[in-house]
Every structure is written in C-alpha cells, then in structure tokens.
Amino acid sequence: MITFISNLITGDYTVFSEDTPLVNHPNRNKRIVQFFLFGVAIDLLLLIAELAAGISPLEDITRHPWLYGYIFLVTMVAFLFYGAMIGAREDQLEKLALRDPLTGLFNSRYLWTRMDEQWGTGKRDKSESSLVLFDLDFFKRVNDKHGHPVGDELLKHVGQILQHAARQGDTVARIGGEEFVFFLPNTSAKDATTIAERVRNTISLTTMTTHRHQPIKITISAGVASTKDYTATTPHTLYSLADKALYRAKEQGRNRVITSGRSKQEVYKPMEIRA
C-alpha cells in the first residue's frame, strides 16, 4: 500500500522492468473525475436530506463549520483516492494486455494496432514505413542443452538489446517464441537495414553466461520490408514480405540481414552458435 501511494503521488507505474514505465494514465484520470463528481453528489445528497428533515443547511453550516468542512474534505479525499486506485489498476491491466510477459516488449496485439494507426498516418503524410522481422538462430539448441530457464533469460537479454536499439516512435515487439519485430514508421528500407544490421552485429558479439558459468553465444537473422504505397499494401502484406526475406536469410546461412526485393544483403559471414 505504501508503494502504491508513492506511485500514486509521483504518477509512475512500472511494469516488468525499469525500461518500460507506463507514463499515460487515461483510466486513472477518468476515474478521478468520476469519483470526484460522485463525492460531490454524496455531499449534495447530505444537504438535501437536511432540507427534507426541516434543517436549514446554511444555518447548520454556520453553526458547525469545522464539522461540515471535515465531512466534505474526508468525502472528497476518500473518493479521489479510490478513483485513482481503481483507475490506476485499470491502466495496469490494459498495459499488461499489450505486453509480452517474459520480455516486457509489446506483443502482436499492440503491433497490429500500431501498424493500422500508421497506415492512416502514412497515407496522409506519404511517408515510408519499414518492418524488420528478427529470429534467433538455432535457439532450440540452447533450450535443449541448457534448459528453458536459460533460454528465457537469453530471450530477455535479446529483448533488452532490441529495446535499447529502438528510436523514439519505433515499436519493438515479441510475437512468439524467438521471433521479434521492429516496426519503423518514417523509415526507408536502407535505414531499416542499417538498424537491423546494427542489432545483428551487437547480438553476434554478445556472450551470456549461465548460472553454471557456461558462456552462450547466439546469432540472429533478419528480414526487412518497406512500403510507401499504403493503399496497395496492408500491414499483413508488409509482414509477409519481411517474413519471406527472413526465410531467405535463414536459407543463405543465417546471421545476416536480407532486404525484401534484393537477392542478398549481408555484411558479415555467418557465425556458428557455440552453446
């Protein structure tokens, strides 16, 4: 309760990690207003009850100002507090429904919603949007050799790398298993490929140590797709193009970035996973 009151005062509700603060509280603010009005209604009903009993509220307030002030203050504070508490909980549940519980990244539900929104904006602004589909190479080997808890830690570690690589306005999501997505509004295919290659290189150079002090190195493959024509292309079409590019990256040896519409797009030779 003390933690909640502190968060209520500061307006900071954090879910999963310190990198994913929930800064918008529409439900909390709405409930505060609703419960404030409800508190006002309760106080008005009290005055109406006095009138019905033949008591003059104005005269009674003049005789007992501190009593009425205390009653009205306690009523308003109580309703405001409970409104904020209920609204904050609704905000948390709403945010949790859009997050992957393991990594704290957005899930596929939020991804499709964000892409649908960008399609309307893109048509108006005539901007280019890109999507990068990532998939960890030979991830099953990690689970088979070290166990699923280690695999989960590795997924969380990769999620942190992706989150740190994202720019403001980008959407990073985990869409299941070892697959991740970057949705990059106002980003060309060339820039998206550069970002994907930076992520690929960072992960290939990263070593994670298990609780048994065993080093794990893993690589990642990526497929990139972009569009400027939001009328002829749908979010699902863009995803399909990126998925096909990712398939080619896997087919050509993994640990590389392939851009849709190009036969090859690789900078580093594939590395074998050492798990």
Beta strands, then each sheet from edge to edge (+ up, - down):
strand 1: 13-14
strand 2: 21-22
strand 3: 129-136
strand 4: 171-176
strand 5: 179-184
strand 6: 207-209
strand 7: 215-217
strand 8: 220-227
strand 9: 257-259
sheet 1: 1+ 2-
sheet 2: 4+ 5- 3+ 8- 9-
sheet 3: 6+ 7-
end
